Amino acid sequence: MRKFALIWTKADEELMKIEDAILYCLASRNCGMRTEQIAEMINRQRLHIRKDGQPVTSHQVYAVICRFPDTFVKAEGRIMLMV
């Protein structure tokens, strides 16, 4: 299981992997979010930049959530952190 740090600096944000960016979004909002909301927040704050320069999609966010079932939970249409 991958360990995530819950404290970031501006320099770290520019280098975030998408899973770290999702974790940051959920931790900073402290509530469940839809994949569309997470993708929008990542793109607005430029937390993760795709290699092709395109914006992060809600489908990408969902794929990452599915890859880390020990970290993220899907319930009632919302994504939440496993704590």
C-alpha positions, -999 to +999 in steps of 0.1 A: +000+000+000+013+034-009+016+060+019+004+095+012+017+127+029-011+151+039+011+182+039+022+198+006+041+229-004+035+249-036+066+232-051+051+197-043+018+206-059+035+212-092+049+176-091+019+158-078+009+125-093-028+123-100-035+100-069-018+126-047-038+154-063-071+135-056-060+129-020-052+166-016-086+176-030-105+152-007-084+161+024-088+199+018-126+197+013-129+172+042-160+157+026-170+134-002-168+147-038-180+135-072-154+126-097-164+156-118-158+179-088-124+164-081-113+167-118-125+203-119-105+212-087-074+194-100-076+214-132-085+247-116-056+246-091-033+229-116-024+202-091-016+176-118-007+182-154-011+154-179+018+146-202-002+156-233-013+189-216-050+180-217-072+186-186-077+157-162-111+140-168-136+125-144-129+091-161-092+094-151-102+102-116-125+072-114-098+049-128-074+061-101-100+056-074-105+020-085-067+014-084-064+024-047-093+007-029-074+009+004-073+047+002-105+058-015-141+047-010-171+051-034-204+056-016-237+073-025-222+088-057-193+103-037-156+096-034-143+097+001-110+089+019-106+057+039-096+068+073 
